[in-house]
Amino acid sequence: MKQILCIILFFAANCTFAQIKMEGVVKDSLNKPLELANVIALNKESNTLESYGITDKFGKYRLKLAKNSNYKIQVSYIGLKNLEQELSTKESDITKDFIMKSANSLKAVELTYEMPVTIKGDTLVYNADSFKNGTERKLEDVLEKLPGVEINEDGQIEVEGKVVNKLMVNGKDFFDGDTKLATKNIPSKAVDKIQVLRNYSEVGQLRSVTNNQDSVAINIKLKEGKENFWFGNVTAGSGSSPDNELYLFQPKLFYYSPKYSINFIGDLNNIGEVALSRRDIRGFSGGFRPPSRSSGTNINLGDNGLNFLTNQNNALEIESKLATGNFSYSPNKALDLSGFLIYNSSRILSKESSFVQYTDPELGIPDEATEQRSRERSDQVVAKLSASYKPNFNNQLDYDVIGRVSNDTQNQGVFSSVIGTTNQIDEVTPYSFNQNLNYYYTLNENNIFALEAQHLIKNEDPFYNAILDNDTDSAFDTTADALGLDTTTSQYNLRQNRRIKSNQFDMKLDYYNILNARSNINITFGTILSNQQFNSNLFQFLGPGLTLNPIPTFNDGRATNDTEYNFSDIYLGFHYRLKSGKFTFTPGFSVHAYGNKNSQFGVEYKDNFFRVLPDFETRIQFKKSEALTLRYQMRNQFTDVTRLAEGLVMNNFNSFQFGEPELQNALSHNVSLIYTSFNLFNYTNVFARASYSSNIDQIRGLTDFESVIRTSTFFNSSFADENVSVFGRVQRTFGKIRATLNASFNYSKINQFIQQRQSVNEGFTQTYTPAIRTNFKIAPNVQLRHRYSVTDNTQGGRSTQFTTNATTFDFDAYIWKRITFRTDYTYTNQDLGNGESQSFETWNATLSYRKDRDAKWEYEIKATNLLNIDSQVRNSANNLSVFSQETFIQPRFITFRFVYTL
């Protein structure tokens, strides 16, 4: 790997030494420097773009040109006449200024080549063809090559360090703005322009009165000819593996016209290429955001779905089915209708082995080795309909409704070196229904009203069944006696039914009064009303028609739940926004009247109180593309009904809990500092974020272990928990080479109580990720990335350190304008801090052939896991344990594919 790095650096150095520098200043006819003027250099022999630059606030530009070459220099600036001159380079650098004149003074010069990057106000426009070299197939292949744009590990798009909130195609939402579906499915050849919309606001009426600096959207402009008819591609393939035949079928079809659009994405394969994972779909919000998101109140309704063993990226067998449809229709200029339907089905076989060390060794909890094998089945459906009515600029009415339902099952076989063999079945068929109504009304130029309301209904019904062998001297025997089970049976067959019903209404009314061009007042009245009902029943199955409802010897013998929890928050908020020079100040506060009530076992628990929650934001706009933002907010966090319910709940065969009905809310102080800078003069992108949170009265667990089986309850801890995180990214482009350095630091301190002893868990993780990539139009391109991460954990008397080194090498080449070769290789080594280390390698490759770039047919051979490794390893820690985990993965797959492009 060091040799590869040396070759890349040597090649980069040769490219640098073979160039000269051309720089100067662009001015207007009054001799004033022009910021954001475009300067491009076209090679006269090849008529291709050689270099481009954008002037800084002093009017300076800089170009990299080849020695002894002839160029056509073009300069453009909005409102002024385009300028064109010819230039010949020698062996030395060149200094040259340009003076631009009014556009109506002479006949305009027509630009023969588009700028790769242009700025129009808050919109950054990338010309996609300027960054393509022929190896791209999907939108994400293009986005990864754009300066200032990243695809993070979660598949989200980041621009200048900010996660993109929404993605549109020709101005229409693509699956309600979901970026992952777009990046992995929109064909790259259909993309003309990529517009980055900074300071984006979905409601034009609120743009001038709200802080949208961290809101970023992307609009994909399609090439001419990709409108008013279908485009996309269909991929079909097959192959063989040691266990079964492989298949793949992926139709991706798109239609766009000025009035309506239709998108369809299908996926059917057993290769493990997941277009959308179960986790992606569960997190698919459909663009819904709670009205109370900035009120300072957070209420957790809980998530009682299945915690699948695998994340669907690594498994022994993966069978996926996906069908998604999205439409938008504009019958007239005032009305927009849209919606989508997603169906996802997966069948997975996974296997993992782990070695677990539990917290402080002085507590006497034995180390545990486990091996588990799981068969998982999931069927999910998500559907949404939306309507937006804008009869004029002063009125906007939006209505959205989204529904989801799933049927999930997990069968696990677990062997524990302490407990023995356990078989488990998890089943859940949850559904939810969410409605959203927004109305925005501008009374006049100084008074704006905004109403947002949301109603959620959610029903969850998890069922759990665990079967444990009742061997002599079983580690589960003491727990069985404490639970009140029949210990004479050969097996412990435990079952539990649960049902959680949630009903929540969230509404706020905002009034904005614009005092003058620099300041406005925002008054908010809002409320959150929530109701949750929780029922559970734990019983032992003894045989056909025979069950035992156990009476535990602890927790006052309570093994069932019938709990109702009501929460209310009525709040009034006030914010003042002031712009003064480079500064924007937004101080504010909200006054809350809280009400809590839960009823169980014939007793009612109430808690009503008032609280003032302050918040503050200051933004310094040094220049259009450089800013510093400081934020502070105090938040109230309220728990869900399951932590209040007093009856015993079986989370797993080795984890039981019972709640505390008099739990109070947690209070947190949150501070963040964000710096962003995007300099197109020297192609430098800098992003830094630091945040600190301190949690007071945080809800923590009181955990007691019997062997490796734990029982927990909850309390409000008087010990403050803290978290500090820092992330930074510096990216610089040198001609055709882009270098990036990411660094992150995270420190956390958690107070916990285990075996009636208080301890402090501290964790500190530091990660450094340098990367270098090329973006040549003709030559092959490479990317080299290294991740160095050190994690230190202190858990009472146990201290651990994990060090991870992961080096990734990507290569792609477009050969003879017909063949595309792409490959990626990763070597990962993990040092356990005790003299032992683990490592594994992954290597994938793709070879494609098409007659030319416009060919309808493409033929492809794709190989995954070329080294045929069996598993991947991971080492980590949580607040209770330190563990080393080995996940078994699919073997080497080689598939043959046909791609037909519409």
RODRENRO-24387 format. One record per residue (C-alpha): x, y, z; residue in three letters. Coordinates in steps of 0.25 Angstrom, whole numbers, plus 5000, padded with zeros to 4 digits. Layout:
% residues N
XYZALA;...
END
This chain:
% residues 902
500050005000MET;501250095003LYS;501750074989GLN;500350104983ILE;500350234991LEU;501750274986CYS;501350244971ILE;500150334973ILE;500950444979LEU;502050434969PHE;500950444958PHE;500350564965ALA;501750634966ALA;502050614951ASN;500650674948CYS;500950794956THR;502350814951PHE;501850814937ALA;500950934939GLN;501151084941ILE;500251174949LYS;499451294943MET;498851394952GLU;498351534952GLY;497151624956VAL;495851644949VAL;495251784950LYS;494151864944ASP;494251994936SER;494352074949LEU;495551994953ASN;494751924964LYS;495051774967PRO;493951674963LEU;493651564973GLU;493151434967LEU;493551464953ALA;493851334944ASN;495151314937VAL;495351184928ILE;496451144919ALA;496151054907LEU;497250974900ASN;497151024886LYS;497650884880GLU;496750794887SER;495650904890ASN;495450854904THR;495450924917LEU;496850924923GLU;496651004936SER;495651094942TYR;495551194954GLY;494651284961ILE;495151424967THR;495151444982ASP;494651574988LYS;495951644983PHE;495651604969GLY;496851514969LYS;496851384960TYR;497751274958ARG;497951164947LEU;498851044945LYS;499251034931LEU;500250944923ALA;501550994918LYS;501751034903ASN;500251024900SER;499251114893ASN;497951154900TYR;496651234899LYS;496351304911ILE;494951344914GLN;494451434926VAL;492951454930SER;492251534940TYR;490751544942ILE;490251684936GLY;491551704929LEU;492051674915LYS;492751534913ASN;494251554910LEU;495151464901GLU;496651464898GLN;497651374893GLU;498851334901LEU;500151254898SER;500951194910THR;502451184911LYS;503251124923GLU;502951234933SER;501751274941ASP;500851384935ILE;500251504942THR;499051564934LYS;497851654938ASP;496551674931PHE;495651794931ILE;494151764927MET;493151864921LYS;491651884921SER;490951774914ALA;490151874904ASN;491451944900SER;491851844889LEU;491351714883LYS;491451604893ALA;492451494892VAL;491851354893GLU;492451264903LEU;492851134896THR;492951054909TYR;492151054922GLU;492851074935MET;492950954944PRO;492551034956VAL;491751164957THR;491051244968ILE;489751314967LYS;489351374980GLY;489151264990ASP;489151154979THR;490451074975LEU;490351014961VAL;491250894957TYR;491250864942ASN;491250704943ALA;491950684930ASP;493150754935SER;493450654946PHE;493050524938LYS;494150434931ASN;493250324926GLY;493250224938THR;492050284945GLU;490750204946ARG;489950264957LYS;489750404963LEU;490650374975GLU;491850354965ASP;491750494960VAL;491450554974LEU;492750494980GLU;493550574970LYS;492950704973LEU;493850804981PRO;493150824995GLY;492250704993VAL;492350575001GLU;491550445002ILE;491750405017ASN;491750265023GLU;490150265025ASP;489950295010GLY;489550445012GLN;490050555004ILE;490850665011GLU;491150805005VAL;492150885012GLU;491950795024GLY;490450815025LYS;489550695022VAL;488650715010VAL;487150725015ASN;486450705002LYS;486750654988LEU;485950704976MET;485950664961VAL;485550784952ASN;484950854964GLY;484050734968LYS;484350654981ASP;484950514978PHE;484250424988PHE;484050544997ASP;485450584996GLY;486150455001ASP;487550464997THR;488050314998LYS;486950274988LEU;487350374978ALA;488850364979THR;488850214977LYS;487750204966ASN;487750334957ILE;488650304945PRO;489850394943SER;489750414928LYS;488350484931ALA;488950594940VAL;489250724934ASP;489450824946LYS;489450804961ILE;488950924968GLN;489250934982VAL;488251024989LEU;488851085002ARG;488051155012ASN;486851075007TYR;485451095011SER;484251015007GLU;483351135010VAL;483751255002GLY;482951345012GLN;483751305024LEU;485151325017ARG;485451465022SER;484951435036VAL;485651305040THR;487051255041ASN;487251155029ASN;488751155029GLN;488951015032ASP;487850965022SER;488350915009VAL;487550854997ALA;488050794984ILE;487250814971ASN;487650724959ILE;487450784946LYS;487250674935LEU;487950684921LYS;487150734910GLU;486350624903GLY;486150554917LYS;484850624919GLU;483550584913ASN;483950434912PHE;484450324919TRP;485850304923PHE;486650204932GLY;487150064931ASN;486849924934VAL;487949824940THR;487849674939ALA;488849574944GLY;489149434949SER;490349354955GLY;490649244964SER;491149214978SER;491449094986PRO;490049084992ASP;489049144981ASN;488849214968GLU;488949364968LEU;488049454962TYR;487849604960LEU;486749694954PHE;486749844955GLN;485849934947PRO;485950084949LYS;485050164941LEU;484750314941PHE;483850414934TYR;483850564935TYR;483050674929SER;482650814933PRO;481350764939LYS;481650624945TYR;482650524948SER;482750374950ILE;483850294956ASN;483950144958PHE;485050074965ILE;485049924966GLY;486049824972ASP;486049674973LEU;487349594977ASN;487949504986ASN;489349564984ILE;489349654996GLY;489249784988GLU;488249854996VAL;487649984990ALA;486850025003LEU;487149945016SER;486149925027ARG;486750035035ARG;486650125024ASP;485150105022ILE;484950115037ARG;485550245037GLY;484850295025PHE;484150415030SER;483450455017GLY;483950595020GLY;483150605033PHE;483650695044ARG;482950715058PRO;482550855060PRO;483150855074SER;484550825068ARG;485150955073SER;484250975086SER;485250915095GLY;484350795099THR;484650655094ASN;483750545097ILE;484150405094ASN;483050305089LEU;483950195089GLY;484250095078ASP;483749955081ASN;484149885067GLY;485049775066LEU;486549795068ASN;487049705057PHE;488349635059LEU;488949685046THR;488949825039ASN;488649765026GLN;490049795020ASN;490749675025ASN;490049535026ALA;490249395021LEU;489049405012GLU;488249525007ILE;486949524999GLU;486349654996SER;485149704988LYS;484849854986LEU;483749924979ALA;483650074980THR;482750174972GLY;482750324973ASN;481850424966PHE;481650574965SER;480550654957TYR;480250804956SER;478950824949PRO;479150974950ASN;480151074956LYS;479451074969ALA;479350924972LEU;480450814974ASP;480050674977LEU;481050564980SER;481250434987GLY;482050304988PHE;481850154991LEU;483050074996ILE;482949924998TYR;484149845003ASN;484349705007SER;485649635012SER;486049495016ARG;487349485024ILE;488249375030LEU;489249435039SER;490349375049LYS;491149445059GLU;492149405070SER;492549495082SER;493349505094PHE;492849595105VAL;493449655117GLN;492449715127TYR;492849855133THR;493749855146ASP;494349715148PRO;494249735163GLU;492749715162LEU;492949565159GLY;492149565146ILE;492749445138PRO;493249465124ASP;492349415113GLU;492649355099ALA;491349345090THR;491049295077GLU;489749325070GLN;489049295057ARG;487849365052SER;486749355041ARG;486049495039GLU;484849525031ARG;484349665029SER;483249725020ASP;483049875020GLN;482049965013VAL;482150115014VAL;481150205006ALA;480950355006LYS;480050464999LEU;480350614999SER;479650734994ALA;480150874993SER;479250994990TYR;479851134987LYS;478851224980PRO;479751344982ASN;481051384990PHE;480251415002ASN;479551285004ASN;480151145005GLN;479351015010LEU;480150885011ASP;479450745015TYR;480250615016ASP;479850485021VAL;480750365023ILE;480450225027GLY;481350105030ARG;481249955033VAL;482149845035SER;482249695038ASN;483549655044ASP;484049525050THR;485349475056GLN;485749335060ASN;487049325067GLN;487849215073GLY;488849255083VAL;489949185090PHE;490549245103SER;491749185110SER;491049225123VAL;489549205121ILE;489549095110GLY;488649085098THR;487449175096THR;486449185084ASN;485749315082GLN;484549365074ILE;484249515072ASP;483049555065GLU;482349695063VAL;481349755053THR;481349905056PRO;480650015048TYR;480650165049SER;479850275043PHE;480350415042ASN;479650545037GLN;480250685035ASN;479550815032LEU;480250945030ASN;479651085026TYR;480551205024TYR;479851345022TYR;480551475020THR;479551585024LEU;480451695019ASN;481951735017GLU;482151735032ASN;481251625038ASN;481351475035ILE;480551355042PHE;480951215041ALA;480151095046LEU;480750955047GLU;479950835053ALA;480350685053GLN;479550565058HIS;480150425060LEU;479550295063ILE;480450175066LYS;480250035070ASN;481249935073GLU;481049785078ASP;482349715080PRO;482349565084PHE;483549495090TYR;483749345093ASN;485049285099ALA;485349145101ILE;486449105110LEU;486948965114ASP;486748935129ASN;488048865132ASP;488648835145THR;489348955152ASP;488849045140SER;489249185141ALA;487749225139PHE;487249145151ASP;487449255161THR;486649355152THR;485549245150ALA;485349235165ASP;485349395166ALA;484349395154LEU;483449295161GLY;483549195149LEU;483249045150ASP;484648995151THR;484248845150THR;484148855134THR;485248805125SER;485148945118GLN;484849085122TYR;483849125111ASN;483649275114LEU;482649365106ARG;482249505106GLN;481149595099ASN;481349745099ARG;480449855093ARG;480849995092ILE;479850095087LYS;480250245084SER;479450365081ASN;480050495080GLN;479650635075PHE;480650745073ASP;480350885068MET;480851025068LYS;480451165063LEU;481551265059ASP;481451415058TYR;482551485051TYR;482551635052ASN;483651705043ILE;484051825050LEU;485051875039ASN;486051825029ALA;486951775040ARG;486051715051SER;484751645054ASN;484051585066ILE;483451435066ASN;482451395076ILE;482051255077THR;480851185084PHE;480851035084GLY;480450905090THR;480850755091ILE;479750655095LEU;480150515096SER;479450385101ASN;480150245102GLN;479550115107GLN;480449995110PHE;480049855113ASN;480949735115SER;480749595120ASN;481949505124LEU;481549355125PHE;482249215125GLN;481749115115PHE;481648975121LEU;480948895110GLY;479648895101PRO;478648975108GLY;479548995121LEU;480149125125THR;480749185137LEU;480549335141ASN;481849345150PRO;481849435162ILE;483249485164PRO;483949485178THR;484349635175PHE;483649755170ASN;482449735179ASP;482149615170GLY;481749695158ARG;481949625145ALA;480849695136THR;480549835132ASN;479349915129ASP;479850065129THR;479250185123GLU;480150315122TYR;479750455118ASN;480650565115PHE;480350715112SER;481250835109ASP;480650975106ILE;481651075103TYR;481851215099LEU;483151255092GLY;483851395089PHE;485051415079HIS;485651545074TYR;486451545062ARG;487451655059LEU;488451675047LYS;489551775050SER;490751775040GLY;491351635039LYS;490551595052PHE;489151525053THR;488651515067PHE;487451425071THR;487251425086PRO;485951355091GLY;485251275102PHE;483951195104SER;483051175116VAL;482551035118HIS;481350985126ALA;481650835127TYR;480650725132GLY;480950575134ASN;480050465139LYS;480150315139ASN;479150215144SER;479450075148GLN;479049965158PHE;477950055163GLY;478950175167VAL;479050305159GLU;480350385159TYR;480350535155LYS;481350645153ASP;481050785148ASN;482050895147PHE;482551015140PHE;483951035133ARG;484651145125VAL;485551095114LEU;486551195108PRO;487251185095ASP;488151275087PHE;488851285074GLU;489951375068THR;490451365054ARG;491651445048ILE;491551445033GLN;493051485030PHE;492751475015LYS;491751405006LYS;492451275007SER;493051285021GLU;492251285034ALA;492351245049LEU;491051205057THR;490951195072LEU;489651125078ARG;489151105092TYR;487851035096GLN;487250975109MET;486450855106ARG;485450765114ASN;485450615111GLN;484250535115PHE;484250375115THR;483250285109ASP;482250195116VAL;483150065117THR;484050125127ARG;482950175135LEU;482150035136ALA;482449965149GLU;482149825144GLY;483349725140LEU;483749735125VAL;484649625118MET;485449705108ASN;486249575105ASN;486549445112PHE;487649505120ASN;487049645122SER;485849685130PHE;485349825134GLN;484249885142PHE;483950035142GLY;483850155152GLU;482450225151PRO;483050355158GLU;484150375148LEU;484450525145GLN;484950595132ASN;486350605129ALA;486950745127LEU;488050775117SER;488950895114HIS;489450885099ASN;490450975093VAL;491050965078SER;492051045070LEU;492051035055ILE;493051095045TYR;492851075030THR;493751135019SER;493651105004PHE;494751174996ASN;494551154981LEU;495851244978PHE;496751134984ASN;495751024984TYR;495851004999THR;494650955007ASN;494750965023VAL;493650915032PHE;493750905047ALA;492750865058ARG;492850865073ALA;491750825082SER;491550805097TYR;490450755105SER;490250735120SER;489050655125ASN;488450685138ILE;487450585145ASP;487750485134GLN;486950355134ILE;487950245137ARG;487850105141GLY;488050025154LEU;488549895149THR;488749765157ASP;489449645151PHE;489149495154GLU;490349435146SER;490149495133VAL;488649515134ILE;488249665138ARG;487049725144THR;486949875143SER;486049985148THR;486150135146PHE;486350265154PHE;486750415152ASN;488250425154SER;488750545162SER;490050525155PHE;490250605142ALA;490550525129ASP;491450605119GLU;491750585104ASN;492750665096VAL;492950645081SER;493850715071VAL;493850695056PHE;494650765045GLY;494850745030ARG;495850825022VAL;495850795007GLN;496750854996ARG;496750834981THR;498050844974PHE;497750844959GLY;497250704956LYS;497650654970ILE;496750674983ARG;497250644997ALA;496350635009THR;496650625024LEU;495550585034ASN;495750585049ALA;494750555060SER;494850545075PHE;493750495084ASN;493750495099TYR;492650445108SER;492450425123LYS;491250335128ILE;490950315143ASN;490350175145GLN;489950085157PHE;490249935156ILE;490149835168GLN;489749955177GLN;491150025173ARG;491250155166GLN;492350165155SER;492750255144VAL;492850215130ASN;493750295121GLU;494050285107GLY;494950355097PHE;494950335082THR;495850405073GLN;495850375058THR;496750435046TYR;496350405032THR;497350465021PRO;496950445007ALA;497450474993ILE;496750454980ARG;496950494965THR;495950544955ASN;496550534941PHE;495650534929LYS;496450434921ILE;497450364930ALA;497050264941PRO;496650314954ASN;496950264968VAL;496550294982GLN;497350264994LEU;496750275008ARG;497250235022HIS;496550235035ARG;497250235048TYR;496350225060SER;496750205075VAL;495650175085THR;495950185100ASP;494850135110ASN;494950135126THR;493850045132GLN;494050055147GLY;495349965149GLY;495449925135ARG;496150005124SER;496249965109THR;496750025097GLN;496449985082PHE;497250045071THR;496750025057THR;497550045044ASN;496750035031ALA;497350065017THR;496450075005THR;496850084991PHE;495850114979ASP;496250104964PHE;495450134952ASP;495850144937ALA;495150174924TYR;495950094914ILE;495750114899TRP;494450184901LYS;493850054902ARG;494249984915ILE;494050024929THR;494849964940PHE;494649994955ARG;495149924967THR;495249954982ASP;496149894993TYR;496149915008THR;497049855018TYR;496649865033THR;497449845045ASN;496949855059GLN;497849855071ASP;497249805084LEU;498249875093GLY;498649745100ASN;499749705090GLY;498649635081GLU;498149685067SER;497149645057GLN;497049685042SER;496249655029PHE;496249695015GLU;495149725005THR;495349734990TRP;494249764979ASN;494349784964ALA;493449814952THR;493849804937LEU;492849874928SER;492749884913TYR;491849974904ARG;492150014890LYS;492150164893ASP;491550254903ARG;490250264896ASP;490050114894ALA;488750054899LYS;489349924904TRP;490449904914GLU;491049764918TYR;491749754932GLU;492449654941ILE;492449684955LYS;493149614966ALA;492949634981THR;493849584993ASN;494949534983LEU;495849484994LEU;494649394999ASN;494849435014ILE;493849375024ASP;493649485033SER;493849625038GLN;494249665052VAL;493849785061ARG;494249825075ASN;493449925083SER;492949965097ALA;491650005103ASN;491250055117ASN;491149905122LEU;492149825114SER;493349815105VAL;493249725094PHE;493949665082SER;493049625070GLN;493249535058GLU;492149545047THR;492149445036PHE;491849495022ILE;491449445008GLN;492549365000PRO;493149414987ARG;492049444977PHE;492349464962ILE;491149514954THR;490949544939PHE;489949654936ARG;489249724925PHE;488849874926VAL;487949934916TYR;487850084916THR;486550154911LEU;
END
